[in-house]
């Protein structure tokens, strides 16, 4: 059994006592050492040494007599007003942050019998929120005098009351946690911010798998690492963060990499390998591109998630690993299930908490704060601060937030773009010439306009494409998609105007489509030939 560590306040009245008569009195802190079935290895006694040092010394001396194995450590704790919620909560909150909890090696208990009612409530709240990774311990005096002075104890869960001022602190801390998940970036996109709020709640309250979906470069790996660090701060995950891109796992090596193998399991297995799942024990395993796992790996992973047990390659002895899983993918796993390439039972297990991360092009309002973040990251990594000239910054943002910016690599493209401009910036200033050069580089990287549809438009329209509004451009792209699927002008017209043609006496859809294309100086023959 792990050593028991109790944290609690000195009872300035209940624990006080001198002379032989003190042994006839029930004292809650001293009683902690009087239970044969609950042996306390260490007592962290919170006490104001200046005012109650003599009481604390007496308690320590008496505990040494009744429980020599208990190490009593008096923590000098000054609280200006023990009946003020803000003061008490601040002191206890700081204590929880600074204390070196090691839940792998010790069990922790919060003694709630002593201290003011305010102190007890604050202890409750901090334990419930996992700032203290502990259980609540309540001691009580004997019901009858002849039963001795040890009293009773119980490990309990209580329904905690809510107090406005404390609730405000939790709200502020929740906002801090959300900012942490966003790497401190002041994002403005409402949908993204709502998603981060939900992720923060799930991360703190649940150990169930989380599925992060989104395009390459949308920040799935970074977010998974932030979730782990947030849970680590709350003492919820004492283990490590283990990350692997499943697209790099191929053939026989995939099973070994994930689940380990024993010595001699196959040719070349000259020594035992723990595998990633065991390395993530008590921690967090991030499987990026999980849709690339083979059928055998999917089956083993499902069993490991449900039973916390699995067989290493070549072994007939099961091993255990209790980890939290975050999976990432840029594929539609539901579609892969329907195609038969992904297990429906594994997908159901992963699909409890699913979050879709939008690409950078879908969060135009967040480009500017992310630009500042990338500049700050460059400064930290290169010990050189670089800034934009105002005109250059405006030019870059105007392009970055326009329909011409595809951001097909998402934040990776933005980070690389800032790195290039900052590295080449003379005297720490990015000028408009550098921005124009970078915009040209990005356009070449993405192609004529960043997407297949826009590339088709660019080939058809040439320079005229710049004169078309974004609204008309989007509509024209949809028309061209239909034209590519149709075998003739008439068929394309019927597909495009299927709903409205029912309300007309004349149904010359081909002529209607021909007139629409003529608005852009395009003919059916030209479109059919070149798309």
HUBEL-V763106 format. One record per helix or strand of 3 or more residues. SS is the DSSP state (a for helix, b for strand). FROM is the first residue (numbers start at 1). TO is the last residue. Records with the same first field share a line. If there is no record, write none. Layout:
SS: FROM-TO, FROM-TO
This chain:
b: 3-9, 42-47, 71-76, 106-111, 135-140, 152-156, 210-214, 241-245, 284-288, 309-311, 318-320, 324-329, 353-357
a: 20-24, 28-31, 49-66, 85-98, 117-128, 145-147, 164-181, 190-205, 220-233, 246-248, 252-259, 276-279, 290-292, 295-307, 333-339, 344-350, 360-362, 364-382, 390-400, 411-424, 426-428, 432-446, 452-467, 470-485, 489-496, 500-503, 509-518, 524-530
